[in-house]
């Protein structure tokens, strides 16, 4: 998969995609699914939250957080949080598109944005919030099936969220839900979260 084909095709797909919104009055947050502009192939930047945190301790996540009053919009929230959490300069990110809103178990309305990171940057984990920063090639998710699926009860039925193990990290939950839509919209990965996967390990949450 070449860099040029992947990024240009992805950008066009995201421009043609209409994210779904959730009509609820909830506190809002934003996350940044950041892609590196590698000459070989793009990678996704993930974080692992600190084990001592009171919320989502130790979980894999995208940089992000709740909207602050000084944030002009939610995309600026995502950029600010990425700068605070992993020292990613906001002017190095090119917005490629937006994914559908999702609601966390804490009742937060999360707005995911896709951004392309131009140039090389030394990313530094905010020690108060993160235990690690790691990268996963997009091609890994496109060539490797999920290790299992998490079944989560939903007012509309059951959702089956893919889960991936990469090195010592487990990508699951809300982050995996956002990731699966990104892979479906950008690369026709074949995910239908409402359909029970056949011949796969299923965990019931």
C-alpha positions in Angstrom: 0.0 0.0 0.0 1.7 3.2 -1.1 1.7 6.4 0.8 0.2 8.5 -2.1 -2.6 6.1 -2.8 -3.6 5.7 0.8 -3.7 9.3 1.8 -5.3 10.7 -1.4 -7.9 8.0 -1.5 -8.6 8.3 2.2 -9.1 12.1 2.0 -11.6 11.7 -0.9 -13.5 9.1 1.0 -13.7 11.2 4.1 -14.8 14.2 2.2 -17.7 12.2 0.7 -18.7 10.7 4.1 -21.4 12.3 6.3 -20.8 11.5 9.9 -23.9 10.6 12.0 -24.7 12.9 15.0 -26.4 12.1 18.3 -29.3 14.4 19.3 -28.6 14.5 23.0 -27.6 17.3 25.3 -24.4 15.9 26.8 -21.0 17.2 27.8 -18.8 17.1 24.7 -15.3 16.0 24.0 -13.1 15.4 21.0 -10.3 13.0 20.0 -7.7 13.0 17.3 -7.1 9.9 15.2 -3.7 11.1 14.0 -2.0 9.5 11.0 1.7 9.9 10.2 2.6 10.9 6.7 5.1 8.1 6.2 6.7 7.6 2.8 6.2 3.9 3.2 2.8 3.7 4.9 0.8 5.7 7.4 0.6 4.8 11.0 -2.0 5.6 13.6 -0.8 7.3 16.9 -2.3 5.7 20.0 -1.8 6.4 23.7 -2.1 4.3 26.8 -3.7 6.2 29.7 -1.9 6.1 33.1 -2.8 3.3 35.4 -3.4 5.7 38.3 -6.2 7.7 36.6 -9.7 7.4 38.0 -11.3 7.1 34.5 -10.3 4.6 31.8 -7.1 3.8 33.7 -4.6 1.9 31.6 -6.8 1.8 28.5 -5.6 2.5 24.9 -7.0 5.8 23.6 -6.6 8.5 21.0 -5.4 11.9 22.2 -8.4 13.9 23.3 -10.5 15.3 26.1 -13.4 17.5 27.1 -14.1 20.8 25.4 -12.8 23.9 27.3 -14.6 27.2 27.2 -11.6 28.8 25.3 -11.7 26.2 22.5 -13.1 27.8 19.4 -14.6 24.5 18.3 -14.3 20.8 19.0 -11.5 20.3 16.4 -9.5 22.8 18.3 -10.2 20.8 21.4 -8.7 17.7 19.8 -5.6 19.6 18.7 -5.1 21.2 22.1 -5.5 17.9 23.9 -3.0 16.3 21.4 -0.5 19.0 22.1 -1.0 18.7 25.9 -0.9 14.9 26.0 1.8 14.0 23.4 3.4 17.3 22.5 2.1 17.2 18.9 2.3 20.7 17.5 -1.2 21.8 16.3 0.2 23.5 13.2 1.6 20.2 12.0 -1.8 18.5 11.6 -3.9 18.7 8.5 -7.6 17.9 9.0 -8.8 15.1 6.7 -12.3 14.6 8.0 -14.6 13.7 10.9 -16.2 10.5 12.0 -19.6 9.8 13.7 -20.2 11.0 17.2 -20.2 8.3 19.9 -21.2 8.3 23.6 -18.9 7.0 26.2 -20.1 5.0 29.2 -19.6 8.2 31.3 -22.2 10.0 29.2 -19.7 12.1 27.2 -20.5 12.9 23.6 -17.2 12.2 21.7 -16.4 13.8 18.4 -13.6 12.0 16.5 -11.4 13.9 13.9 -8.9 12.5 11.4 -5.7 14.4 11.1 -2.6 13.9 8.9 0.6 14.7 10.8 3.1 16.4 8.5 6.9 16.1 9.3 8.8 14.2 12.0 8.0 15.1 15.6 9.4 13.9 18.9 6.3 12.9 20.8 6.5 13.1 24.6 3.9 11.5 26.9 2.4 13.7 29.5 3.4 11.8 32.6 0.4 12.9 34.5 -2.0 11.4 32.0 -0.2 8.7 29.9 2.0 5.7 30.4 2.9 5.2 26.7 2.6 6.5 23.1 2.8 3.9 20.3 2.2 3.6 16.5 0.4 1.0 14.6 0.6 0.8 10.7 -2.8 1.1 9.1 -1.9 -2.0 7.0 -1.8 -4.1 10.2 -5.6 -3.5 10.8 -6.3 -4.2 7.1 -4.4 -7.4 6.9 -4.9 -8.8 10.4 -8.4 -9.8 11.6 -9.5 -8.7 15.1 -8.3 -11.0 17.9 -11.8 -11.0 19.4 -15.1 -9.0 19.6 -16.7 -7.3 22.6 -20.5 -7.6 22.7 -21.9 -4.5 24.3 -25.6 -4.1 24.9 -27.2 -1.0 23.2 -30.7 0.4 23.2 -31.0 -0.6 19.6 -29.6 -4.1 20.1 -26.1 -5.6 20.6 -22.9 -4.1 19.2 -19.9 -6.2 18.3 -16.8 -4.1 18.7 -13.5 -5.5 17.3 -10.6 -5.9 19.7 -6.9 -6.0 18.6 -3.8 -6.9 20.5 -0.7 -5.2 19.3 2.6 -5.9 21.2 1.6 -5.4 24.9 -1.4 -3.1 24.1 -5.1 -4.0 23.8 -7.2 -1.8 21.5 -10.8 -2.1 22.5 -13.9 -0.2 23.7 -14.6 3.3 22.4 -11.3 3.6 20.7 -11.8 0.4 18.8 -15.3 1.5 17.8 -13.9 4.8 16.3 -11.1 2.8 14.7 -13.5 0.4 13.0 -15.5 3.2 11.5 -12.3 4.8 10.2 -11.3 1.5 8.6 -14.7 1.0 7.1 -15.1 4.5 5.7 -11.5 4.8 4.5 -10.8 1.3 3.3 -14.0 -0.8 3.0 -12.8 -3.0 5.8 -16.1 -4.8 6.1 -17.2 -4.0 9.6 -20.8 -4.1 10.6 -21.0 -3.6 14.3 -24.6 -4.7 14.5 -23.8 -8.1 13.0 -22.6 -10.9 15.1 -19.3 -12.1 13.6 -19.1 -15.8 12.7 -16.2 -18.0 13.9 -14.8 -15.3 16.2 -14.2 -15.2 20.0 -16.8 -13.0 21.6 -16.5 -11.4 25.0 -19.6 -10.1 26.8 -19.1 -6.8 28.5 
